Amino acid sequence: MEAGRQDSVEGQSKLLSDRYKLARALKDQIDFIYKWLPEDQKQQITEVEVFGILISGFEGWVYAMDLPCSGVYRFGELFRFELPRQFDSYDLLIKSLARFLALKARLRGVL
């Protein structure tokens, strides 16, 4: 978990900078897993998928990264979610919860 500063790098939005940091952290996680796999299981790294969440205000994005073949890291957005701001927008919470439950099922498939 990392909390970002409020300012951004010159020429970059805060969200773009945070997305880059998240992608880098997910790549580091895959590399760490690969490093600790026994030699006879290293080819199974293509089955590993890691996930990250980026939140900005009341909006959030869930990303996934995997290593489909040697040296090629695939990073993409799985879904976007919003948190309710008012009582009458609690339907957003139900939609977000459904997406996170689907993500939980996907995680269990990786484990």
C-alpha positions, 0 to 999 in steps of 0.5 A: 500500500502506498499513499501518493502526494497531492502534486504531480510530476511536471508534464504528467497528471497525478493519476498517470504518475500513480498508474505508472507506480502501480504498474511498476509495483505489480511488475516487481511482485511478479519478478519477486514470485519468479525469483523464489520459484523452484527451477523446475516450476519457473515455466509456471510463471505464465499462470501467475497474475497479480492485481492492484487497486488505484483510488483517487477520491471517490473513483477507483480502478482495478488493474491486473498484470501477468507475464504471458511469455518471457520478458513481456509483461501485460498490464491492463485495467480490469474495471473501474468503480465509484463509491457513493457520495450520497445516500441515493447513489448507493446502487454504485456500492452494489455494482462495485461489490459485485465486481469485487466478488467476481475479482475474488473468484478470479483470485481463487482461480490463480491461487 
